[in-house]
């Protein structure tokens, strides 16, 4: 579903049927202690970008709300964990590197074997 910031996110839920105006982030609600969602959090939330770049089914996202400085508004920070390799994912946009390896085209020599002089 499209977030208030205009990004597609499977965790955002909006119910507008017959005049209702219910909106929530189901990722924040699934946290061990549910986190309070506000519309402004969607503006710079990294989750839609992570899911667009990496759709690994083994990666679990864990959200937290933080405030970089006391006078700046809250932001969403996400850590990821791979259930297949049982390790923390350092860069969620890329993944752990075990599940989805890069094709051979991206590794090795950059030159063709059949080069012309």
Biotite code that builds the C-alpha atoms (Angstrom):
import biotite.structure as struc

atoms = struc.array([
    struc.Atom([0.000, 0.000, 0.000], chain_id="A", res_id=1, res_name="UNK", atom_name="CA", element="C"),
    struc.Atom([1.163, 3.523, -0.668], chain_id="A", res_id=2, res_name="UNK", atom_name="CA", element="C"),
    struc.Atom([2.378, 5.427, 2.411], chain_id="A", res_id=3, res_name="UNK", atom_name="CA", element="C"),
    struc.Atom([1.563, 9.075, 3.166], chain_id="A", res_id=4, res_name="UNK", atom_name="CA", element="C"),
    struc.Atom([5.047, 9.859, 1.764], chain_id="A", res_id=5, res_name="UNK", atom_name="CA", element="C"),
    struc.Atom([4.092, 8.263, -1.566], chain_id="A", res_id=6, res_name="UNK", atom_name="CA", element="C"),
    struc.Atom([6.231, 5.111, -1.312], chain_id="A", res_id=7, res_name="UNK", atom_name="CA", element="C"),
    struc.Atom([4.995, 1.537, -1.626], chain_id="A", res_id=8, res_name="UNK", atom_name="CA", element="C"),
    struc.Atom([5.367, -0.344, 1.664], chain_id="A", res_id=9, res_name="UNK", atom_name="CA", element="C"),
    struc.Atom([3.788, -3.701, 2.580], chain_id="A", res_id=10, res_name="UNK", atom_name="CA", element="C"),
    struc.Atom([3.847, -2.783, 6.288], chain_id="A", res_id=11, res_name="UNK", atom_name="CA", element="C"),
    struc.Atom([1.721, 0.350, 5.925], chain_id="A", res_id=12, res_name="UNK", atom_name="CA", element="C"),
    struc.Atom([-2.028, -0.156, 6.347], chain_id="A", res_id=13, res_name="UNK", atom_name="CA", element="C"),
    struc.Atom([-4.704, 2.408, 5.646], chain_id="A", res_id=14, res_name="UNK", atom_name="CA", element="C"),
    struc.Atom([-8.439, 1.856, 6.016], chain_id="A", res_id=15, res_name="UNK", atom_name="CA", element="C"),
    struc.Atom([-10.475, 4.600, 4.364], chain_id="A", res_id=16, res_name="UNK", atom_name="CA", element="C"),
    struc.Atom([-13.671, 2.625, 3.732], chain_id="A", res_id=17, res_name="UNK", atom_name="CA", element="C"),
    struc.Atom([-16.867, 4.629, 4.298], chain_id="A", res_id=18, res_name="UNK", atom_name="CA", element="C"),
    struc.Atom([-15.187, 7.627, 5.870], chain_id="A", res_id=19, res_name="UNK", atom_name="CA", element="C"),
    struc.Atom([-12.778, 5.762, 8.132], chain_id="A", res_id=20, res_name="UNK", atom_name="CA", element="C"),
    struc.Atom([-9.307, 7.180, 8.488], chain_id="A", res_id=21, res_name="UNK", atom_name="CA", element="C"),
    struc.Atom([-7.294, 4.421, 10.157], chain_id="A", res_id=22, res_name="UNK", atom_name="CA", element="C"),
    struc.Atom([-3.579, 4.324, 9.350], chain_id="A", res_id=23, res_name="UNK", atom_name="CA", element="C"),
    struc.Atom([-0.830, 2.270, 10.952], chain_id="A", res_id=24, res_name="UNK", atom_name="CA", element="C"),
    struc.Atom([2.590, 0.797, 10.386], chain_id="A", res_id=25, res_name="UNK", atom_name="CA", element="C"),
    struc.Atom([2.408, -2.908, 11.038], chain_id="A", res_id=26, res_name="UNK", atom_name="CA", element="C"),
    struc.Atom([6.191, -3.216, 11.280], chain_id="A", res_id=27, res_name="UNK", atom_name="CA", element="C"),
    struc.Atom([6.251, -0.809, 14.223], chain_id="A", res_id=28, res_name="UNK", atom_name="CA", element="C"),
    struc.Atom([3.260, -2.591, 15.773], chain_id="A", res_id=29, res_name="UNK", atom_name="CA", element="C"),
    struc.Atom([5.075, -5.956, 15.534], chain_id="A", res_id=30, res_name="UNK", atom_name="CA", element="C"),
    struc.Atom([8.035, -4.747, 17.609], chain_id="A", res_id=31, res_name="UNK", atom_name="CA", element="C"),
    struc.Atom([8.438, -6.404, 21.015], chain_id="A", res_id=32, res_name="UNK", atom_name="CA", element="C"),
    struc.Atom([7.181, -3.218, 22.603], chain_id="A", res_id=33, res_name="UNK", atom_name="CA", element="C"),
    struc.Atom([4.886, -1.671, 19.973], chain_id="A", res_id=34, res_name="UNK", atom_name="CA", element="C"),
    struc.Atom([6.197, 1.677, 18.790], chain_id="A", res_id=35, res_name="UNK", atom_name="CA", element="C"),
    struc.Atom([3.952, 4.671, 18.249], chain_id="A", res_id=36, res_name="UNK", atom_name="CA", element="C"),
    struc.Atom([3.563, 5.481, 14.558], chain_id="A", res_id=37, res_name="UNK", atom_name="CA", element="C"),
    struc.Atom([3.056, 8.970, 13.142], chain_id="A", res_id=38, res_name="UNK", atom_name="CA", element="C"),
    struc.Atom([2.536, 9.996, 9.496], chain_id="A", res_id=39, res_name="UNK", atom_name="CA", element="C"),
    struc.Atom([5.764, 11.999, 9.530], chain_id="A", res_id=40, res_name="UNK", atom_name="CA", element="C"),
    struc.Atom([7.828, 8.832, 10.125], chain_id="A", res_id=41, res_name="UNK", atom_name="CA", element="C"),
    struc.Atom([7.055, 7.604, 6.595], chain_id="A", res_id=42, res_name="UNK", atom_name="CA", element="C"),
    struc.Atom([8.876, 10.546, 4.994], chain_id="A", res_id=43, res_name="UNK", atom_name="CA", element="C"),
    struc.Atom([12.368, 9.187, 5.570], chain_id="A", res_id=44, res_name="UNK", atom_name="CA", element="C"),
    struc.Atom([11.685, 5.591, 6.581], chain_id="A", res_id=45, res_name="UNK", atom_name="CA", element="C"),
    struc.Atom([14.305, 3.214, 5.092], chain_id="A", res_id=46, res_name="UNK", atom_name="CA", element="C"),
    struc.Atom([12.001, 0.162, 4.921], chain_id="A", res_id=47, res_name="UNK", atom_name="CA", element="C"),
    struc.Atom([10.466, 0.749, 1.439], chain_id="A", res_id=48, res_name="UNK", atom_name="CA", element="C"),
    struc.Atom([13.945, 1.218, -0.026], chain_id="A", res_id=49, res_name="UNK", atom_name="CA", element="C"),
    struc.Atom([15.274, -1.903, 1.685], chain_id="A", res_id=50, res_name="UNK", atom_name="CA", element="C"),
    struc.Atom([12.387, -4.027, 0.444], chain_id="A", res_id=51, res_name="UNK", atom_name="CA", element="C"),
    struc.Atom([12.715, -2.632, -3.064], chain_id="A", res_id=52, res_name="UNK", atom_name="CA", element="C"),
    struc.Atom([16.433, -3.475, -3.162], chain_id="A", res_id=53, res_name="UNK", atom_name="CA", element="C"),
    struc.Atom([16.295, -6.798, -1.317], chain_id="A", res_id=54, res_name="UNK", atom_name="CA", element="C"),
    struc.Atom([13.284, -9.108, -1.205], chain_id="A", res_id=55, res_name="UNK", atom_name="CA", element="C"),
    struc.Atom([14.991, -11.935, 0.698], chain_id="A", res_id=56, res_name="UNK", atom_name="CA", element="C"),
    struc.Atom([12.427, -14.041, 2.565], chain_id="A", res_id=57, res_name="UNK", atom_name="CA", element="C"),
    struc.Atom([14.978, -14.950, 5.249], chain_id="A", res_id=58, res_name="UNK", atom_name="CA", element="C"),
    struc.Atom([15.616, -11.366, 6.319], chain_id="A", res_id=59, res_name="UNK", atom_name="CA", element="C"),
    struc.Atom([13.725, -10.105, 9.346], chain_id="A", res_id=60, res_name="UNK", atom_name="CA", element="C"),
    struc.Atom([13.554, -6.367, 9.935], chain_id="A", res_id=61, res_name="UNK", atom_name="CA", element="C"),
    struc.Atom([13.588, -4.985, 13.462], chain_id="A", res_id=62, res_name="UNK", atom_name="CA", element="C"),
    struc.Atom([12.545, -1.321, 13.750], chain_id="A", res_id=63, res_name="UNK", atom_name="CA", element="C"),
    struc.Atom([13.361, 1.224, 16.388], chain_id="A", res_id=64, res_name="UNK", atom_name="CA", element="C"),
    struc.Atom([12.588, 4.896, 16.781], chain_id="A", res_id=65, res_name="UNK", atom_name="CA", element="C"),
    struc.Atom([15.444, 7.221, 17.537], chain_id="A", res_id=66, res_name="UNK", atom_name="CA", element="C"),
    struc.Atom([16.109, 10.909, 17.664], chain_id="A", res_id=67, res_name="UNK", atom_name="CA", element="C"),
    struc.Atom([19.541, 11.909, 16.271], chain_id="A", res_id=68, res_name="UNK", atom_name="CA", element="C"),
    struc.Atom([19.550, 15.124, 18.292], chain_id="A", res_id=69, res_name="UNK", atom_name="CA", element="C"),
    struc.Atom([17.071, 16.296, 20.944], chain_id="A", res_id=70, res_name="UNK", atom_name="CA", element="C"),
    struc.Atom([15.693, 19.034, 18.693], chain_id="A", res_id=71, res_name="UNK", atom_name="CA", element="C"),
    struc.Atom([15.232, 16.857, 15.570], chain_id="A", res_id=72, res_name="UNK", atom_name="CA", element="C"),
    struc.Atom([12.084, 14.787, 15.035], chain_id="A", res_id=73, res_name="UNK", atom_name="CA", element="C"),
    struc.Atom([12.064, 11.018, 15.472], chain_id="A", res_id=74, res_name="UNK", atom_name="CA", element="C"),
    struc.Atom([13.199, 8.721, 12.690], chain_id="A", res_id=75, res_name="UNK", atom_name="CA", element="C"),
    struc.Atom([12.911, 5.009, 11.995], chain_id="A", res_id=76, res_name="UNK", atom_name="CA", element="C"),
    struc.Atom([16.088, 2.948, 12.184], chain_id="A", res_id=77, res_name="UNK", atom_name="CA", element="C"),
    struc.Atom([16.061, -0.662, 11.004], chain_id="A", res_id=78, res_name="UNK", atom_name="CA", element="C"),
    struc.Atom([18.341, -3.563, 11.818], chain_id="A", res_id=79, res_name="UNK", atom_name="CA", element="C"),
    struc.Atom([18.124, -6.831, 9.927], chain_id="A", res_id=80, res_name="UNK", atom_name="CA", element="C"),
    struc.Atom([18.722, -10.464, 10.830], chain_id="A", res_id=81, res_name="UNK", atom_name="CA", element="C"),
    struc.Atom([19.044, -13.424, 8.450], chain_id="A", res_id=82, res_name="UNK", atom_name="CA", element="C"),
    struc.Atom([17.253, -16.520, 9.733], chain_id="A", res_id=83, res_name="UNK", atom_name="CA", element="C"),
    struc.Atom([19.032, -18.784, 7.240], chain_id="A", res_id=84, res_name="UNK", atom_name="CA", element="C"),
    struc.Atom([22.603, -17.921, 8.261], chain_id="A", res_id=85, res_name="UNK", atom_name="CA", element="C"),
    struc.Atom([21.668, -16.877, 11.820], chain_id="A", res_id=86, res_name="UNK", atom_name="CA", element="C"),
    struc.Atom([23.630, -13.643, 11.599], chain_id="A", res_id=87, res_name="UNK", atom_name="CA", element="C"),
    struc.Atom([23.024, -9.920, 11.744], chain_id="A", res_id=88, res_name="UNK", atom_name="CA", element="C"),
    struc.Atom([22.859, -8.313, 8.324], chain_id="A", res_id=89, res_name="UNK", atom_name="CA", element="C"),
    struc.Atom([25.279, -5.403, 8.139], chain_id="A", res_id=90, res_name="UNK", atom_name="CA", element="C"),
    struc.Atom([23.709, -3.740, 5.080], chain_id="A", res_id=91, res_name="UNK", atom_name="CA", element="C"),
    struc.Atom([19.980, -4.596, 4.728], chain_id="A", res_id=92, res_name="UNK", atom_name="CA", element="C"),
    struc.Atom([19.820, -3.151, 1.194], chain_id="A", res_id=93, res_name="UNK", atom_name="CA", element="C"),
    struc.Atom([22.297, -5.804, 0.039], chain_id="A", res_id=94, res_name="UNK", atom_name="CA", element="C"),
    struc.Atom([21.598, -8.689, 2.431], chain_id="A", res_id=95, res_name="UNK", atom_name="CA", element="C"),
    struc.Atom([23.938, -11.143, 4.100], chain_id="A", res_id=96, res_name="UNK", atom_name="CA", element="C"),
    struc.Atom([25.438, -12.340, 0.804], chain_id="A", res_id=97, res_name="UNK", atom_name="CA", element="C"),
    struc.Atom([24.661, -15.995, 1.421], chain_id="A", res_id=98, res_name="UNK", atom_name="CA", element="C"),
    struc.Atom([21.133, -16.326, 0.049], chain_id="A", res_id=99, res_name="UNK", atom_name="CA", element="C"),
    struc.Atom([21.459, -14.316, -3.140], chain_id="A", res_id=100, res_name="UNK", atom_name="CA", element="C"),
    struc.Atom([24.934, -14.368, -4.567], chain_id="A", res_id=101, res_name="UNK", atom_name="CA", element="C"),
    struc.Atom([25.986, -12.111, -7.404], chain_id="A", res_id=102, res_name="UNK", atom_name="CA", element="C"),
    struc.Atom([26.111, -13.702, -10.875], chain_id="A", res_id=103, res_name="UNK", atom_name="CA", element="C"),
    struc.Atom([29.528, -14.569, -12.327], chain_id="A", res_id=104, res_name="UNK", atom_name="CA", element="C"),
    struc.Atom([29.218, -11.639, -14.714], chain_id="A", res_id=105, res_name="UNK", atom_name="CA", element="C"),
    struc.Atom([29.824, -9.242, -11.798], chain_id="A", res_id=106, res_name="UNK", atom_name="CA", element="C"),
    struc.Atom([32.904, -11.049, -10.484], chain_id="A", res_id=107, res_name="UNK", atom_name="CA", element="C"),
    struc.Atom([36.215, -11.908, -12.109], chain_id="A", res_id=108, res_name="UNK", atom_name="CA", element="C"),
    struc.Atom([37.791, -10.228, -15.090], chain_id="A", res_id=109, res_name="UNK", atom_name="CA", element="C"),
    struc.Atom([36.189, -7.211, -16.652], chain_id="A", res_id=110, res_name="UNK", atom_name="CA", element="C"),
    struc.Atom([37.817, -7.893, -20.036], chain_id="A", res_id=111, res_name="UNK", atom_name="CA", element="C"),
    struc.Atom([36.586, -10.274, -22.722], chain_id="A", res_id=112, res_name="UNK", atom_name="CA", element="C"),
    struc.Atom([38.741, -13.239, -23.644], chain_id="A", res_id=113, res_name="UNK", atom_name="CA", element="C"),
    struc.Atom([38.248, -12.294, -27.287], chain_id="A", res_id=114, res_name="UNK", atom_name="CA", element="C"),
    struc.Atom([39.699, -8.822, -27.371], chain_id="A", res_id=115, res_name="UNK", atom_name="CA", element="C"),
    struc.Atom([40.862, -7.292, -30.607], chain_id="A", res_id=116, res_name="UNK", atom_name="CA", element="C"),
    struc.Atom([44.348, -5.751, -30.773], chain_id="A", res_id=117, res_name="UNK", atom_name="CA", element="C"),
])
